[in-house]
């Protein structure tokens, strides 16, 4: 990921998740898909990461971004509210929530 090789990273994370699904692996897979402009494809690994995480505020934020890319803004706001409940000072989540709420 640090070299910008997101396609390779996605393949690596997919294979790793098949063998042993882990919160961070799925979160990073979703993040890479988002960086590739594949928000719709990012939803499933990010939702899985949320389900596996104990305090998945970042995964919730990324999932909200993915949902926003497909126009599911009400769902995105719901995920952002959950992220902000876990991490009230999460500036990126606050900003995205304000942006989405302004679109309504």
C-alpha positions as CSV (number, residue, x, y, z in Angstrom):
1,X,0.0,0.0,0.0
2,X,2.7,2.5,0.9
3,X,4.0,2.3,-2.7
4,X,0.6,3.0,-4.2
5,X,0.2,-0.5,-5.5
6,X,-3.4,-0.8,-4.5
7,X,-4.4,-3.4,-7.0
8,X,-1.7,-5.8,-5.7
9,X,-2.6,-4.9,-2.1
10,X,-6.3,-5.7,-2.8
11,X,-5.3,-9.2,-4.2
12,X,-3.1,-9.8,-1.2
13,X,-5.8,-8.8,1.3
14,X,-8.4,-10.9,-0.5
15,X,-6.3,-14.0,-0.3
16,X,-5.3,-13.4,3.3
17,X,-9.0,-12.9,4.3
18,X,-10.0,-16.1,2.6
19,X,-7.4,-18.0,4.8
20,X,-8.0,-16.1,8.0
21,X,-10.5,-13.1,8.1
22,X,-9.2,-10.4,10.3
23,X,-10.5,-7.0,11.1
24,X,-7.5,-5.0,9.9
25,X,-7.0,-7.0,6.8
26,X,-10.6,-6.4,5.7
27,X,-10.4,-2.7,6.7
28,X,-7.2,-2.3,4.6
29,X,-8.8,-4.2,1.7
30,X,-11.7,-1.8,1.7
31,X,-9.5,1.2,2.0
32,X,-7.5,0.1,-1.0
33,X,-10.7,-0.4,-3.0
34,X,-11.8,3.1,-2.1
35,X,-8.4,4.5,-3.2
36,X,-9.0,2.7,-6.5
37,X,-12.4,4.4,-6.9
38,X,-14.3,1.1,-6.3
39,X,-16.6,2.2,-3.5
40,X,-19.3,-0.3,-4.3
41,X,-16.8,-3.2,-4.1
42,X,-15.4,-1.8,-0.8
43,X,-18.7,-2.1,1.0
44,X,-18.6,-5.9,1.8
45,X,-15.0,-6.0,3.2
46,X,-15.6,-2.8,5.2
47,X,-18.9,-4.1,6.6
48,X,-17.1,-7.3,7.5
49,X,-14.4,-5.3,9.2
50,X,-17.0,-3.4,11.2
51,X,-18.6,-6.7,12.3
52,X,-15.2,-8.1,13.4
53,X,-13.8,-5.0,15.1
54,X,-14.1,-4.1,18.8
55,X,-13.9,-0.3,18.2
56,X,-14.2,0.0,14.5
57,X,-14.6,3.8,14.2
58,X,-12.2,4.0,11.2
59,X,-13.9,1.1,9.4
60,X,-17.3,2.7,10.0
61,X,-15.9,6.0,8.5
62,X,-14.6,4.1,5.4
63,X,-17.8,2.2,5.1
64,X,-19.7,5.6,5.2
65,X,-17.5,6.9,2.4
66,X,-18.2,3.8,0.3
67,X,-22.0,4.1,0.9
68,X,-21.8,7.8,0.0
69,X,-20.2,6.9,-3.3
70,X,-23.2,4.9,-4.3
71,X,-25.7,7.5,-3.1
72,X,-26.7,5.6,0.1
73,X,-26.5,8.8,2.1
74,X,-28.9,7.9,4.9
75,X,-27.0,4.7,5.6
76,X,-23.7,6.6,5.4
77,X,-24.9,9.1,8.0
78,X,-25.9,6.2,10.2
79,X,-22.5,4.7,10.0
80,X,-20.9,8.1,10.7
81,X,-23.1,8.5,13.8
82,X,-21.9,5.1,15.0
83,X,-18.2,6.1,14.4
84,X,-18.7,9.4,16.2
85,X,-20.3,7.6,19.1
86,X,-17.1,5.6,19.5
87,X,-14.8,8.5,18.7
88,X,-16.6,11.8,19.2
89,X,-13.6,13.9,18.2
90,X,-13.1,12.1,14.8
91,X,-12.7,15.2,12.6
92,X,-12.9,13.3,9.2
93,X,-16.1,11.7,10.2
94,X,-17.5,15.0,11.5
95,X,-16.6,16.7,8.2
96,X,-18.1,13.9,6.0
97,X,-21.3,13.9,8.0
98,X,-21.6,17.6,7.6
99,X,-21.0,17.3,3.9
100,X,-23.6,14.6,3.4
101,X,-26.1,16.3,5.6
102,X,-25.7,19.4,3.5
103,X,-26.7,17.4,0.4
104,X,-30.1,16.6,1.8
